[in-house]
Amino acid sequence: MILTQILRPTCVKVPLESKDKQSVITELVDLLDTNGLLSDRNVVLEAVLAREQTRSTGIGLGIAIPHGKCKAVKELVMAIGLTDEPIDFASVDGKPVTTIFLLVSPVDQTGPHIQALARISRLMLDEQFKQGLEKTTSADEVYELLNNKENE
């Protein structure tokens, strides 16, 4: 799974304007919607928030991967956002989040969804990549860093 095959450069936002978990998720869903990737923004938002209520997607180390499955997307879509200030995401390690990856996939595409989640997790375990991401100051820098890593 190569993330830059599903991530558009215009679906990266640095910094996110929102200051809490639900608003951050909404902001990233709106970013996907603005880019014409959703057939129904409200269905997507509801799916992601419903998934978040079952268990926090704050995976630790300042990272969250909110995600959901619904009929409002034709293919796996992704957005990335970085915050200026850490946000409480009820993460497994109890620490706030600054890096958020949002994934939304069709209900019948479990394989690509799981592959993308796994790829993000592996990437964020790469300390050099994670530190580089934390130093970025623009959406273009985030996309370029990810693209360079994916093409190594």
Secondary structure, DSSP 4 states (H G I P E B T S, - for coil): --GGGT--GGGEESS----SHHHHHHHHHHHHHHTT--S-HHHHHHHHHHHHHHS--EEETTEE--EEE-TT-SS-EEEEEEEEEEE----TTS--EEEEEEEEE-TT-HHHHHHHHHHHHHHHH-HHHHHHHHH--SHHHHHHHHHHHHT-
